[in-house]
Amino acid sequence: MKRYLLDTHLIYWWMTADALLGKPAQRIITESEIVVSVASVWEMVLKNSRGKLPLPQGSITEQLELQGFNMLPILPRHVEAMRLLHCAHNDPFDLLLIAQAQDERITLLTRDSVILRMKLDGVEEA
């Protein structure tokens, strides 16, 4: 079974049953081992605290784990791996997700056009 690290927007669309996710991405998520970075939870909570992203009540982490997703902590080696990235991207959350995916040898699933234009190994379009 293939393992995917979901980009934050895909997690949010999944959690909110947003039609933007689309059937192909839904199928990948239901048929694969899904990993969610703590960085994505952090990003969503920050956006929520600024009034930019409504979130359901309760623990996001618990809700994701109940759906069978595996949580990926932010490890020091993930932060160090960001130093090895040679990509022009200024979003620290995206950079961390890319570094985590490469370090953990997990495919990053995204619709982020900036990330997709970089044509990085181990990144697939959702």
C-alpha positions as CSV (number, residue, x, y, z in Angstrom):
1,M,0.0,0.0,0.0
2,K,1.4,3.4,-1.0
3,R,2.0,6.0,1.7
4,Y,1.1,9.6,1.2
5,L,1.8,12.7,3.3
6,L,-1.1,15.1,2.7
7,D,-0.6,18.8,2.1
8,T,-2.6,20.9,4.6
9,H,-5.3,22.0,2.2
10,L,-6.1,18.4,1.3
11,I,-6.5,17.5,5.0
12,Y,-8.8,20.5,5.5
13,W,-10.9,19.6,2.4
14,W,-11.1,16.0,3.7
15,M,-12.2,17.1,7.2
16,T,-14.8,19.5,5.8
17,A,-16.0,17.2,3.0
18,D,-15.3,20.0,0.6
19,A,-16.0,19.2,-3.1
20,L,-12.7,20.8,-4.0
21,L,-11.0,17.6,-2.9
22,G,-12.5,15.7,-5.9
23,K,-13.2,12.0,-6.4
24,P,-9.7,11.0,-7.5
25,A,-8.1,12.4,-4.3
26,Q,-10.8,10.9,-2.2
27,R,-10.1,7.5,-3.7
28,I,-6.3,7.9,-3.1
29,I,-7.0,8.8,0.5
30,T,-9.4,6.0,1.2
31,E,-7.2,3.4,-0.5
32,S,-3.8,4.4,0.8
33,E,-1.8,4.8,4.1
34,I,-2.2,8.5,4.9
35,V,0.3,10.4,7.0
36,V,-0.5,13.9,8.4
37,S,2.3,16.1,9.7
38,V,1.9,17.9,13.0
39,A,3.0,20.9,10.9
40,S,-0.3,20.8,9.1
41,V,-2.2,20.8,12.4
42,W,-0.1,23.7,13.6
43,E,-0.7,25.6,10.4
44,M,-4.5,25.1,10.6
45,V,-4.6,26.1,14.2
46,L,-2.6,29.3,13.4
47,K,-5.0,30.2,10.6
48,N,-8.0,29.5,12.8
49,S,-6.7,31.7,15.5
50,R,-6.4,34.6,13.0
51,G,-10.0,34.0,11.9
52,K,-9.0,32.7,8.5
53,L,-10.0,29.0,8.8
54,P,-13.0,27.6,10.6
55,L,-12.2,24.4,12.4
56,P,-14.5,21.8,14.1
57,Q,-14.6,21.6,17.8
58,G,-12.4,19.2,19.7
59,S,-9.0,17.8,19.0
60,I,-8.0,17.9,15.3
61,T,-5.3,15.3,15.9
62,E,-7.8,12.9,17.6
63,Q,-10.3,13.3,14.7
64,L,-7.6,12.5,12.1
65,E,-6.3,9.5,14.1
66,L,-9.9,8.2,14.4
67,Q,-10.0,8.2,10.6
68,G,-7.0,6.0,10.5
69,F,-4.4,8.7,9.6
70,N,-1.0,8.4,11.1
71,M,0.4,11.5,12.7
72,L,4.0,12.5,11.8
73,P,5.8,14.5,14.5
74,I,8.2,17.3,13.6
75,L,11.7,15.8,14.3
76,P,15.0,17.7,14.5
77,R,16.1,15.8,11.4
78,H,13.1,17.1,9.5
79,V,14.1,20.7,10.3
80,E,17.7,20.0,9.4
81,A,16.5,18.4,6.1
82,M,15.0,21.8,5.2
83,R,18.6,23.1,4.8
84,L,19.2,20.6,2.0
85,L,16.2,21.8,-0.1
86,H,17.1,23.6,-3.2
87,C,13.7,25.1,-4.1
88,A,12.4,28.6,-4.4
89,H,9.5,28.5,-1.9
90,N,8.9,30.9,0.9
91,D,6.2,29.1,2.9
92,P,7.9,27.5,5.9
93,F,5.1,25.0,6.4
94,D,5.3,23.8,2.8
95,L,9.1,23.6,3.1
96,L,8.8,21.5,6.2
97,L,6.3,19.2,4.5
98,I,8.6,18.7,1.5
99,A,11.5,18.0,3.8
100,Q,9.5,15.5,5.9
101,A,8.3,13.7,2.8
102,Q,11.8,13.4,1.4
103,D,13.3,12.4,4.7
104,E,10.6,9.8,5.5
105,R,10.4,8.6,1.9
106,I,6.7,9.3,1.6
107,T,5.0,10.8,-1.4
108,L,3.7,14.3,-0.8
109,L,0.2,14.7,-2.2
110,T,-0.7,18.3,-3.0
111,R,-2.5,20.7,-5.3
112,D,-0.2,23.6,-4.5
113,S,0.8,25.0,-7.9
114,V,4.0,26.4,-6.5
115,I,5.1,23.0,-5.2
116,L,4.0,21.2,-8.3
117,R,5.9,23.6,-10.6
118,M,9.2,22.7,-8.8
119,K,8.8,19.1,-10.2
120,L,10.4,17.6,-7.1
121,D,10.8,13.8,-6.8
122,G,8.3,12.3,-4.4
123,V,5.6,14.9,-5.0
124,E,2.3,14.0,-6.8
125,E,-0.7,16.1,-7.8
126,A,-3.9,15.2,-6.0
